[in-house]
């Protein structure tokens, strides 16, 4: 035993860190993370393929111009969804991890926490639906809308009333129900494909397909809320609507600041993720907007992988940071980054080899110009996927202001590039702007995480003797 102790003392710090990294790649947490990621990839892969079938049916039925109008309507509604939505799952997961670490009456504290998140979600949904409809009605001429466009917007705005997603996301992620999260989305896509098939068969028009996309989104949102409430009931947390939320900021100091900061960050990012379609439609034409939207819908299949893998990581790193397990925290971030990088490279390779043929087969030759747009968009998405674990890590550290600043400056660069290049080269200008946004965000988040993590390491080391 003395030999073991002497050997342990003789190990240098560099060797200790190297052994720690090797252990991280073979520990049980990594295996569990891979299993959860596998559930999400399988569920989202199926969902993505089904959703693409719906996109293909809609595109073939409407053609590039009318599909471009549908894209502009859906993107308009998404802007208000993102602008008004509180990303309540982020503060809920962070503070729930602290509740688990502090002990005490966890069930009652979690009940108050989830009730607070639910009221935030409901208020945001009502405000988003009302504002989207009012702006469309009051400012239709300024936005280039006619009476048909206003009707389409009001129909699709109904989805905002039911889009209560923040609290259900936090509940299911904290419970490790990643398989449920993945497969709930499949239901909405199946409903959309069934309705789109009917529209293709009976030659449905633009209003029919707007209604089809609206109904499928409502079904998906309601099912997601239902399964989260079932999970809460399983944990003994019921009647959230009866919990008083007065004094919640005293029980969870800083939660409103975290919620506002994360929501503002999301709102700023929205101007690049949803306004881009509107920018292309305004500065180019409806056909270009339709082609660009098709490219976004195809890339969204890969982007969902990014979002769901991040869903596995965020609860883990929030707990690890609350526990002060710095080595495991850093290892978890690196592991997920490597997984996403490999997946992104593989997706770009597949697209480069057979993307043009697949687009022609699914959407028809009228959408052949989508291929170069999609290829450049995938390059931007690869950098976005690399930065996604960094964003989760920074939020777990409480660095939401740093994330907000990075998003603000990167989005400003996006708009400058987009407004400059879209009038010159059309929809490709928006893709170039996305590459600038993604690369800038990835570099800035890498540097911020490295600096913050080095500071935490320095605080962890004992002071040198005098």
C-alpha positions in Angstrom: 0.0 0.0 0.0 2.9 2.3 0.7 4.2 1.6 -2.8 0.9 2.6 -4.2 0.8 5.8 -2.3 4.4 6.6 -3.4 3.6 5.9 -7.0 0.5 8.1 -6.8 2.6 10.9 -5.4 5.2 10.6 -8.1 2.7 11.1 -10.9 3.1 14.6 -12.4 0.1 16.9 -12.9 0.4 16.5 -16.7 0.3 12.7 -16.4 -2.7 13.0 -14.1 -4.6 15.1 -16.5 -3.8 12.7 -19.4 -5.0 9.8 -17.3 -8.2 11.7 -16.5 -8.8 12.4 -20.2 -8.4 8.7 -21.0 -10.8 7.7 -18.2 -13.3 10.2 -19.5 -13.5 8.5 -22.8 -14.2 5.2 -21.2 -16.5 6.0 -18.3 -20.1 5.1 -17.7 -21.3 8.7 -18.3 -20.0 8.6 -21.9 -21.8 5.3 -22.5 -25.0 6.7 -21.1 -24.5 9.9 -23.2 -24.1 7.7 -26.4 -27.2 5.8 -25.6 -29.3 9.0 -25.2 -27.7 10.4 -28.3 -28.6 7.2 -30.1 -32.2 7.5 -29.1 -32.3 11.1 -30.3 -30.6 10.4 -33.6 -32.8 7.5 -34.4 -36.0 9.4 -33.5 -34.9 12.6 -35.2 -33.6 10.7 -38.2 -37.0 9.1 -38.7 -38.7 12.5 -38.1 -36.5 14.3 -40.5 -37.1 11.8 -43.3 -40.8 12.0 -42.7 -40.7 15.8 -42.6 -38.8 15.9 -45.9 -41.5 13.8 -47.5 -44.0 16.5 -46.5 -41.7 19.2 -47.9 -41.3 17.4 -51.2 -45.1 16.9 -51.5 -45.8 20.5 -50.7 -43.0 21.7 -53.1 -44.3 19.5 -56.0 -47.9 20.7 -55.4 -47.3 24.4 -55.2 -44.2 25.0 -57.3 -41.3 27.4 -56.5 -43.4 30.7 -56.5 -46.3 29.6 -54.3 -44.0 27.5 -52.1 -42.0 30.7 -51.6 -45.1 32.4 -50.3 -45.7 29.6 -47.9 -42.1 29.8 -46.8 -42.4 33.6 -46.2 -45.6 33.1 -44.1 -44.1 30.3 -42.0 -40.9 32.3 -41.5 -42.9 35.4 -40.5 -44.7 33.4 -37.8 -41.4 31.8 -36.6 -39.9 35.3 -36.1 -42.6 36.2 -33.6 -42.4 32.8 -32.0 -38.7 33.3 -31.4 -38.9 37.0 -30.5 -41.6 36.4 -27.8 -40.5 33.0 -26.5 -38.9 32.7 -23.1 -36.3 29.9 -23.4 -37.5 28.8 -20.0 -35.9 25.4 -20.2 -32.4 26.9 -19.8 -33.0 28.5 -16.4 -35.2 25.6 -15.3 -32.5 23.0 -15.9 -29.8 25.2 -14.3 -31.8 25.9 -11.1 -33.2 22.4 -10.9 -29.6 21.1 -10.9 -28.8 23.4 -8.0 -32.0 22.2 -6.1 -30.7 18.6 -6.5 -27.3 19.7 -5.2 -28.6 21.7 -2.2 -31.0 19.1 -0.9 -34.1 20.0 1.2 -37.7 19.6 0.0 -36.9 19.0 -3.6 -40.4 18.1 -4.8 -41.9 21.4 -3.5 -39.1 23.5 -4.9 -39.3 21.8 -8.3 -43.1 22.3 -8.3 -42.6 26.0 -7.8 -39.9 26.2 -10.4 -41.8 24.4 -13.1 -45.0 26.4 -12.3 -43.0 29.6 -12.9 -41.7 28.2 -16.2 -45.1 27.2 -17.3 -46.6 30.6 -16.7 -43.7 32.2 -18.6 -44.4 29.9 -21.6 -48.2 30.6 -21.6 -47.7 34.3 -21.4 -45.2 34.3 -24.2 -47.4 32.2 -26.5 -50.4 34.5 -26.0 -48.3 37.6 -26.7 -46.7 36.1 -29.8 -50.0 35.0 -31.4 -51.6 38.4 -30.7 -48.6 40.4 -31.9 -48.1 38.4 -35.1 -51.7 38.9 -36.1 -51.9 42.6 -35.2 -48.7 43.4 -37.1 -50.0 41.6 -40.2 -53.3 43.4 -40.1 -52.1 46.9 -39.2 -48.9 47.0 -41.3 -49.8 44.8 -44.3 -49.0 47.4 -47.0 -45.6 48.1 -45.5 -44.8 44.4 -45.4 -45.9 43.8 -49.0 -48.9 41.7 -47.9 -52.3 41.4 -49.6 -55.5 40.1 -48.1 -54.6 36.5 -49.0 -51.3 36.8 -47.2 -53.0 38.2 -44.1 -55.4 35.3 -44.0 -52.5 32.8 -44.3 -50.6 34.5 -41.5 -53.6 34.5 -39.2 -54.2 30.8 -39.8 -50.6 29.9 -39.1 -50.5 32.2 -36.0 -52.8 29.7 -34.2 -49.8 27.5 -33.8 -48.3 30.1 -31.5 -51.1 29.7 -29.0 -50.2 26.0 -28.4 -46.4 26.2 -28.7 -45.7 25.7 -24.9 -42.3 24.0 -25.3 -39.9 25.5 -22.7 -41.1 23.8 -19.5 -41.9 20.4 -21.2 -38.4 20.4 -22.6 -36.9 21.0 -19.2 -39.0 18.3 -17.6 -38.2 15.6 -20.1 -34.5 16.4 -20.4 -34.0 16.4 -16.6 -35.8 13.1 -16.4 -33.6 11.7 -19.1 -36.6 11.0 -21.4 -34.7 11.6 -24.5 -36.4 8.7 -26.3 -39.7 10.4 -25.6 -38.5 13.7 -26.9 -37.3 12.2 -30.1 -40.3 10.2 -31.0 -43.0 12.7 -30.0 -42.0 14.9 -32.9 -42.6 12.0 -35.3 -46.3 12.2 -34.7 -46.6 15.8 -35.9 -44.6 14.9 -39.0 -46.8 11.9 -39.8 -49.9 14.1 -39.5 -48.3 16.6 -41.9 -47.4 14.0 -44.4 -50.9 12.5 -44.4 -52.4 15.9 -45.0 -49.9 16.9 -47.6 -50.5 13.6 -49.4 -54.2 14.4 -49.5 -53.4 17.9 -50.8 -51.2 16.4 -53.6 -53.8 13.9 -54.5 -56.7 16.4 -54.6 -54.6 19.3 -56.0 -54.9 21.4 -52.8 -54.0 25.1 -53.0 -51.9 27.3 -50.9 -54.5 27.8 -48.1 -54.9 24.0 -47.8 -51.2 23.4 -47.3 -50.9 26.3 -44.7 -53.7 24.6 -42.8 -51.9 21.2 -43.1 -48.7 22.6 -41.6 -50.6 24.5 -38.9 -52.6 21.4 -37.8 -49.5 19.2 -37.7 -47.6 21.7 -35.5 -50.5 22.0 -33.1 -50.8 18.2 -32.7 -47.0 18.0 -32.0 -47.1 20.8 -29.4 -50.1 19.4 -27.5 -48.6 15.9 -27.4 -45.3 17.2 -26.2 -47.1 19.1 -23.4 -49.1 16.1 -22.5 -46.2 13.7 -22.1 -44.3 16.2 -19.9 -47.3 16.6 -17.6 -47.5 12.8 -17.3 -43.8 12.7 -16.4 -44.4 15.3 -13.7 -47.3 13.4 -12.3 -45.0 10.3 -12.1 -42.7 12.3 -10.0 -45.5 13.5 -7.7 -45.5 17.1 -9.1 -49.1 18.0 -10.0 -51.4 21.1 -10.2 -48.8 23.5 -11.4 -51.5 26.1 -12.2 -52.3 26.3 -8.4 -48.8 27.1 -7.3 -48.3 30.8 -6.4 -45.3 32.2 -8.2 -45.1 35.4 -6.1 -41.7 35.5 -4.4 -40.1 33.1 -6.9 -37.2 35.4 -7.5 -36.3 35.3 -3.7 -36.4 31.5 -3.7 -34.3 31.3 -6.9 -32.1 34.4 -7.0 -31.1 35.6 -10.5 -33.7 33.4 -12.3 -35.5 36.3 -14.0 -32.2 37.8 -15.1 -31.1 34.4 -16.5 -34.5 34.0 -18.3 -34.4 37.5 -19.8 -30.8 37.1 -20.9 -31.3 33.7 -22.6 -34.5 34.9 -24.2 -32.8 38.1 -25.5 -30.0 35.9 -26.9 -32.6 33.7 -28.7 -34.4 36.8 -30.0 -31.2 38.2 -31.5 -30.3 34.8 -33.1 -33.8 34.7 -34.6 -33.0 37.6 -36.8 -30.5 35.4 -38.6 -32.4 32.0 -38.3 -35.9 33.2 -39.4 -35.5 36.7 -40.8 -33.1 35.4 -43.5 -36.0 34.0 -45.5 -37.9 37.3 -45.3 -34.7 39.1 -46.3 -34.3 36.9 -49.4 -38.0 37.4 -50.3 -37.8 41.2 -49.9 -34.4 41.8 -51.7 -34.7 39.0 -54.3 -38.1 37.4 -55.2 -40.6 34.7 -54.0 -38.9 32.0 -56.1 -35.5 32.6 -54.5 -37.2 32.6 -51.1 -38.8 29.2 -52.0 -35.5 27.7 -53.1 -33.7 29.0 -50.0 -36.5 27.7 -47.7 -36.2 24.2 -49.3 -32.4 24.3 -48.6 -33.1 25.3 -45.0 -35.7 22.5 -44.5 -33.2 19.9 -45.8 -30.4 21.3 -43.6 -32.9 21.3 -40.7 -32.7 17.5 -40.6 -29.0 17.8 -39.7 -29.6 20.8 -37.5 -32.0 18.9 -35.4 -29.3 16.4 -34.6 -27.2 19.3 -33.3 -30.1 20.6 -31.2 -30.9 17.2 -29.7 -27.4 16.2 -29.0 -27.0 19.5 -27.2 -30.2 18.5 -25.3 -28.3 15.5 -23.9 -25.3 17.6 -22.9 -26.8 20.6 -21.2 -28.4 18.8 -18.1 -25.1 16.9 -17.7 -22.8 19.9 -17.7 -25.2 21.9 -15.5 -25.0 19.1 -12.8 -21.2 18.8 -13.3 -20.6 22.5 -12.9 -22.8 22.6 -9.8 -20.7 19.8 -8.3 -17.4 21.4 -9.2 -16.3 18.4 -11.3 -14.2 20.5 -13.7 -12.3 17.7 -15.5 -15.5 15.7 -16.2 -17.2 19.0 -17.2 -14.5 19.7 -19.8 -14.4 16.1 -21.0 -18.2 16.0 -21.6 -18.0 19.1 -23.8 -15.1 17.8 -25.9 -16.8 14.4 -26.3 -19.9 15.9 -27.8 -17.9 18.3 -30.0 -16.0 15.4 -31.5 -19.3 13.5 -32.2 -20.9 16.5 -33.9 -17.8 17.3 -35.9 -17.7 13.8 -37.3 -21.4 13.9 -38.1 -21.1 17.2 -39.9 -18.2 16.1 -42.0 -20.1 13.0 -43.0 -23.2 14.9 -43.9 -21.2 17.3 -46.1 -19.6 14.4 -47.9 -22.9 12.7 -48.6 -24.4 15.9 -49.8 -21.4 16.6 -52.1 -21.7 13.1 -53.7 -25.4 12.7 -54.2 -27.1 15.9 -53.1 -28.0 17.2 -56.6 -29.6 13.8 -57.6 -31.6 13.6 -54.3 -33.0 17.1 -54.7 -34.1 16.4 -58.3 -35.7 13.1 -57.2 -37.6 14.5 -54.3 -38.6 18.1 -55.3 -38.3 18.0 -59.1 -36.0 19.8 -61.6 -37.7 23.1 -60.8 -35.8 23.1 -57.5 -32.4 22.1 -58.9 -30.9 25.5 -58.0 -31.4 24.5 -54.3 -28.2 22.3 -54.4 -25.5 25.0 -54.2 -27.5 26.8 -51.5 -27.7 23.7 -49.5 -24.1 22.8 -49.8 -22.9 26.2 -48.5 -25.5 26.1 -45.8 -24.2 22.8 -44.6 -20.7 24.3 -44.2 -22.2 27.0 -42.0 -24.1 24.4 -40.1 -20.9 22.4 -39.4 -19.4 25.4 -37.5 -22.7 25.9 -35.7 -22.7 22.3 -34.6 -19.1 22.7 -33.3 -20.2 25.7 -31.2 -23.4 24.2 -29.8 -21.7 22.3 -26.9 -19.7 25.5 -26.1 -23.0 27.4 -25.7 -24.4 24.8 -23.3 -21.2 24.9 -21.3 -21.1 28.7 -21.0 -24.8 28.7 -19.9 -24.1 26.1 -17.3 -21.3 28.3 -16.0 -23.6 31.2 -15.7 -22.0 33.0 -18.6 -25.2 34.0 -20.3 -24.1 37.6 -20.7 -21.0 36.5 -22.5 -23.2 34.3 -24.8 -25.5 37.3 -25.4 -22.6 39.5 -26.4 -21.2 36.9 -28.8 -24.6 36.4 -30.4 -25.2 40.2 -30.6 -21.9 40.9 -32.5 -22.1 37.8 -34.7 -25.7 38.6 -35.7 -24.8 42.2 -36.5 -22.1 40.8 -38.8 -24.7 38.5 -40.4 -27.0 41.3 -41.2 -24.3 43.5 -42.7 -23.1 40.7 -45.0 -26.7 39.6 -45.9 -27.9 43.1 -46.7 -24.8 43.6 -48.8 -24.7 40.4 -50.8 -28.3 39.3 -51.2 -29.1 42.2 -53.7 -25.9 41.2 -55.5 -26.0 37.4 -55.6 -29.5 36.5 -54.4 -30.2 33.8 -51.9 -26.5 32.7 -51.8 -25.7 36.0 -50.1 -27.7 34.8 -47.1 -25.8 31.6 -47.0 -22.5 33.5 -47.0 -23.8 35.6 -44.1 -24.6 32.4 -42.2 -21.0 31.1 -42.7 -19.7 34.4 -41.3 -22.1 34.1 -38.3 -21.2 30.5 -37.6 -17.4 30.9 -37.8 -17.4 34.1 -35.7 -19.6 32.5 -33.0 -17.5 29.3 -32.8 -14.2 31.2 -32.4 -15.6 33.6 -29.8 -17.2 30.8 -27.8 -14.0 28.7 -27.8 -12.0 31.6 -26.5 -14.5 32.6 -23.9 -14.8 29.0 -22.6 -11.1 28.5 -22.5 -10.6 31.7 -20.5 -13.4 31.0 -18.1 -12.3 27.4 -17.6 -8.7 28.4 -16.9 -9.9 30.9 -14.3 -12.0 28.2 -12.6 -8.9 25.9 -12.6 -6.8 28.6 -11.0 -9.4 29.1 -8.3 -9.5 25.4 -7.6 -5.7 25.0 -7.0 -4.5 25.6 -3.4 -2.4 28.7 -2.8 1.4 28.2 -2.9 3.0 28.2 0.5 4.9 31.4 1.5 
